[in-house]
Amino acid sequence: MAGTWLSRLEPLHKNRGRARFRYRCRPGTSFDPRHIERAVEAIKGVSTVKVNPIICSLMIEFEREVTDA
């Protein structure tokens, strides 16, 4: 995922079952937030993904027993 659309993915905060990241898209990339949402949702254990393209934020809720941030 990050190799395709993103040039940087920076963790902002993590707590039990939730993490927020700041991202930066590669220059010239045709970006649709739904692409990242779908890619992250496909990870086993991820329950919720929210992308805010205005502030370049990605919030992920996940099952700690299955995956981690």
C-alpha positions in Angstrom: 0.0 0.0 0.0 2.5 2.6 1.1 4.8 1.8 -1.8 2.0 2.7 -4.3 0.3 5.9 -3.0 2.3 7.1 0.0 5.7 8.7 0.3 5.4 8.9 4.1 3.4 7.4 6.9 4.0 8.8 10.3 2.4 7.5 13.5 0.7 10.2 15.6 -0.7 8.2 18.4 -1.6 4.7 19.4 -3.7 3.2 22.2 -5.5 -0.1 22.7 -7.0 -1.1 19.4 -6.7 2.3 17.7 -3.9 4.2 15.9 -3.8 7.5 14.0 -1.3 8.3 11.3 -0.3 11.3 9.1 0.4 10.5 5.5 1.8 12.2 2.5 1.0 11.1 -1.1 3.6 10.7 -3.7 3.8 13.7 -6.1 1.7 13.2 -9.2 -0.3 10.3 -7.6 -3.9 10.2 -8.5 -5.3 9.7 -5.0 -8.7 8.6 -3.9 -9.1 8.1 -0.1 -11.2 5.0 -0.8 -8.2 3.2 -2.2 -6.4 3.4 1.1 -9.5 2.6 3.1 -10.0 -0.6 1.0 -6.4 -1.6 1.2 -6.2 -1.2 5.0 -9.7 -2.9 5.6 -8.3 -5.9 3.8 -5.8 -6.5 6.6 -7.0 -9.2 8.9 -8.1 -7.8 12.2 -8.8 -4.3 11.0 -12.4 -3.2 11.9 -12.6 0.4 10.9 -10.6 2.8 8.7 -11.2 6.5 8.3 -9.2 8.7 5.9 -9.4 12.5 6.2 -7.8 13.8 3.0 -8.0 17.4 4.1 -5.6 16.9 7.0 -3.9 13.8 5.6 -4.9 11.7 8.5 -5.6 7.9 8.7 -7.4 6.4 11.7 -7.4 2.6 12.1 -9.3 0.5 14.7 -8.2 -3.1 15.0 -8.4 -6.2 17.1 -5.3 -6.4 19.2 -5.4 -10.2 19.3 -5.2 -10.4 15.5 -2.9 -7.5 14.4 -1.2 -4.4 15.7 -0.6 -0.8 14.6 
